[in-house]
Amino acid sequence: MNGARIGLENGMKTFGFLLVVAGVLALVYGGLGHGREASILDVRPFQTMAIEQHGIALSPVIGGIALLGGILLLAAPRKRLA
């Protein structure tokens, strides 16, 4: 049973680390986005192109919560094995 506890603690530390990374990225970038090229005007021999921006905005609050949660998981004391 002690092996299961150690595996659970390692999994929680890994999840905490991933939350910290995700929180920092959300705070730095503010969201995920991509662009797609689209034709606006197509009159031969001229063609006008534009890039349409699409994305998912992430609130700084969500990034802060993920960062704080990850730090708390990483800082949580390990339970002693009897």
Number of C-alpha atoms within 10 A of each C-alpha: 5 9 8 9 13 14 11 12 18 14 12 16 19 15 16 23 18 15 22 24 15 18 23 17 16 22 18 11 13 17 15 12 11 10 11 9 10 11 11 11 11 10 8 6 5 7 10 10 11 12 12 11 10 11 10 10 12 15 12 17 12 15 24 17 14 22 23 16 18 24 16 14 18 20 11 13 9 11 9 5 7 4
